Amino acid sequence: MSYKNKEAPIYLLMEEYLMRNLGITTRSEIHKYALKHLYKTHRQSQLEMV
């Protein structure tokens, strides 16, 4: 994952914080975790609208 120069420090701090608190050891795993969470949240909101 790459970020623009301005946003890199912000996202890297977020990644480090989440990795530390969730016990996730790699950046790729934190992104997969986030994608799964976003998918589940979005899917749930779509089901609630039906």
N, C-alpha and C positions, 0 to 999 in steps of 0.2 A: 504494500500500500504506500502510495506516495502522496504528499500534500504540497500545497503551494508554500513558498517561504514564509509568508505572513501567518498562515494558519498552522504550520507544523508545530510550533511550541505549544499551542493550545491543545491540539489533538494528542500529541505525545504525552502531555501531562494527564489527560483524561484516560488514555490507554494504560499508562503506568498505574494510576489510581485503581482502575477497575481490575486490572490484572492482579494487583496486590490484594485487593479486598475479596475478589472472587476465586482466588487461588488458581488463576489461569496463567500458564507459563509462556505462551507465545502470542505475538501480535496477531497472527493469522487466526488463532483460536478465539481471541477476543472479538474479532470481526465476524467470525462464524456465529458466535454466541449472540452478538448484537443483531445479526441478520435473522436468526431464528426467532429472537424475541420480537423484533419488528413485524415479522411475518405473522406470528401467532397473535399479536396485538391487533394488527390490521384485519386479519381474518375474523377474529372475535367481534370486532366492531361492525364488520360487514354482516355477520350472522345476526347481530342484535337489531339491525335495521330491517331485517326481513320479517 
